[in-house]
Amino acid sequence: MISESTKARFDREVAKFPADQKQSAVMACLSIVQQELGWVSPESEKIVAEHLGMAPMAVHEVTTFYNMYNQKPVGKYKLNVCTNLPCQLRGGAQALAHLERKLGIHAGETTLDGLITLQPSECQGACADAPVLLVNDRHMCSFMSHDKLDQLIDGLKKTGGAA
């Protein structure tokens, strides 16, 4: 399930910490798993736990605490729309509702073509730019009016197969 090259990447992360603190690499190892598999499965959590000498539940606690780890397969594009209070006050809930209508799915679901997963999220630290969303946990989009949301979705659909 986890390739030898992935385990070698784990080892490079572990090497950044003192030998008695290799568990400190847990977040990096989970990110590596997600890059390879697209999500963090219960089986991959166990492999990370074994590699780092941790209890599987301790790894699971990290996976479930942070919303950047996908606990089930997601679409090619994962959109995390901030629904925390500052974004709510500036249209975050309306942005999420607009995307649900445009995509024909509810928050937490993936489009039938597997292209887009829509998720609510907690604060992304850009309250002054609200409403905001994060694409694939990497690219922040600010001041997301309905027009800008439509442009984003249309662009993702056009590129479809290209990242």
C-alpha positions in Angstrom: 0.0 0.0 0.0 2.8 2.5 0.9 5.7 2.3 -1.5 9.3 2.0 -0.5 10.0 5.5 -1.9 7.3 6.9 0.3 8.9 5.2 3.4 12.2 6.7 2.3 10.5 10.1 2.3 9.2 9.3 5.8 12.8 8.6 6.9 14.0 12.0 5.5 11.3 13.7 7.6 12.2 11.7 10.7 15.9 12.6 10.3 15.0 16.3 10.9 14.2 15.5 14.6 16.3 14.0 17.4 16.1 10.2 17.5 13.9 10.1 20.6 11.4 12.6 19.0 10.7 10.9 15.6 7.0 11.1 16.3 7.3 14.8 15.6 7.3 13.9 11.9 3.7 12.6 12.0 2.2 15.6 10.2 4.8 15.4 7.5 4.3 11.7 7.1 0.5 12.1 6.8 1.0 14.7 4.2 3.3 12.4 2.2 0.7 9.6 2.4 -2.0 12.0 1.1 0.2 13.1 -1.7 0.7 9.5 -2.8 -2.8 8.2 -2.2 -5.0 11.3 -2.3 -6.3 10.6 1.2 -5.3 9.1 4.5 -6.9 5.8 5.0 -7.1 3.9 8.4 -4.6 1.4 7.0 -2.1 4.2 6.1 -2.5 5.7 9.6 -1.4 2.3 11.0 1.6 2.2 8.7 2.6 5.8 9.8 2.1 4.8 13.4 4.3 1.7 13.0 7.0 3.7 11.2 7.1 6.3 13.9 6.6 4.0 16.9 3.3 5.6 17.8 0.0 4.2 18.9 -2.4 4.1 15.8 -4.9 6.2 17.8 -2.4 8.9 18.3 -1.9 9.2 14.5 -5.7 9.0 14.0 -6.1 11.9 16.4 -3.8 14.0 14.3 -5.6 13.0 11.1 -9.0 14.0 12.5 -7.9 17.2 14.2 -6.7 18.9 11.0 -9.0 19.4 8.1 -6.1 19.3 5.6 -6.1 15.5 5.8 -8.7 13.8 3.7 -10.2 11.0 5.6 -12.0 9.6 2.5 -11.3 10.0 -1.2 -11.9 13.4 -2.6 -12.2 15.0 -6.0 -9.3 16.3 -8.0 -10.1 19.7 -6.7 -11.0 20.1 -3.0 -12.6 23.4 -2.1 -12.6 24.4 1.5 -14.9 27.3 2.1 -14.4 29.2 5.3 -17.5 29.2 7.4 -16.1 30.7 10.6 -17.7 33.9 12.0 -15.7 36.6 10.2 -16.3 35.0 6.8 -19.9 34.3 7.8 -20.4 38.0 8.4 -19.0 38.8 5.0 -20.8 36.2 2.9 -19.2 32.9 3.7 -22.4 31.0 4.1 -23.8 32.5 0.9 -20.6 31.6 -0.9 -20.9 28.0 0.2 -24.6 27.9 -0.7 -23.9 29.3 -4.1 -21.3 26.6 -4.8 -23.7 23.9 -3.6 -26.2 25.2 -6.2 -23.7 25.6 -9.0 -22.1 22.2 -8.4 -25.4 20.3 -7.6 -23.9 18.9 -4.4 -24.0 19.6 -0.7 -21.0 20.4 1.5 -19.0 17.3 2.2 -19.9 15.8 -1.2 -18.0 15.3 -4.5 -19.4 16.0 -8.0 -20.5 12.9 -9.9 -17.6 13.3 -12.3 -15.1 13.2 -9.3 -13.8 16.6 -10.2 -14.7 18.8 -7.2 -15.2 18.1 -3.5 -16.9 20.9 -1.5 -16.2 21.3 2.2 -16.8 23.9 4.9 -13.8 24.7 6.9 -12.7 26.6 9.9 -10.7 29.9 9.9 -8.0 30.1 7.3 -6.4 33.2 8.8 -7.5 35.7 6.1 -10.5 37.3 7.7 -9.8 40.6 6.1 -10.2 39.0 2.7 -13.5 37.2 3.4 -15.1 35.3 2.1 -12.2 33.0 1.4 -11.7 29.5 0.2 -8.8 27.2 -0.2 -8.2 25.0 -3.3 -6.4 21.7 -2.6 -5.1 23.0 0.7 -2.6 25.1 -1.2 -4.2 28.0 -3.1 -6.1 30.7 -1.2 -8.9 32.6 -3.1 -10.0 35.9 -1.5 -13.0 38.2 -1.7 -15.0 35.4 -3.4 -18.1 37.0 -4.9 -20.6 34.9 -6.7 -19.0 36.0 -10.0 -15.5 35.0 -8.8 -16.8 31.7 -7.6 -18.4 31.1 -11.0 -15.2 31.9 -12.7 -13.2 29.6 -10.4 -15.6 26.7 -11.1 -15.7 27.3 -14.8 -11.9 27.4 -14.9 -11.5 24.1 -12.9 -14.0 22.4 -15.2 -12.1 23.6 -18.3 -8.8 22.3 -17.1 -10.5 19.2 -15.8 -7.8 16.7 -16.5 -4.9 19.1 -16.0 -3.9 20.2 -12.5 
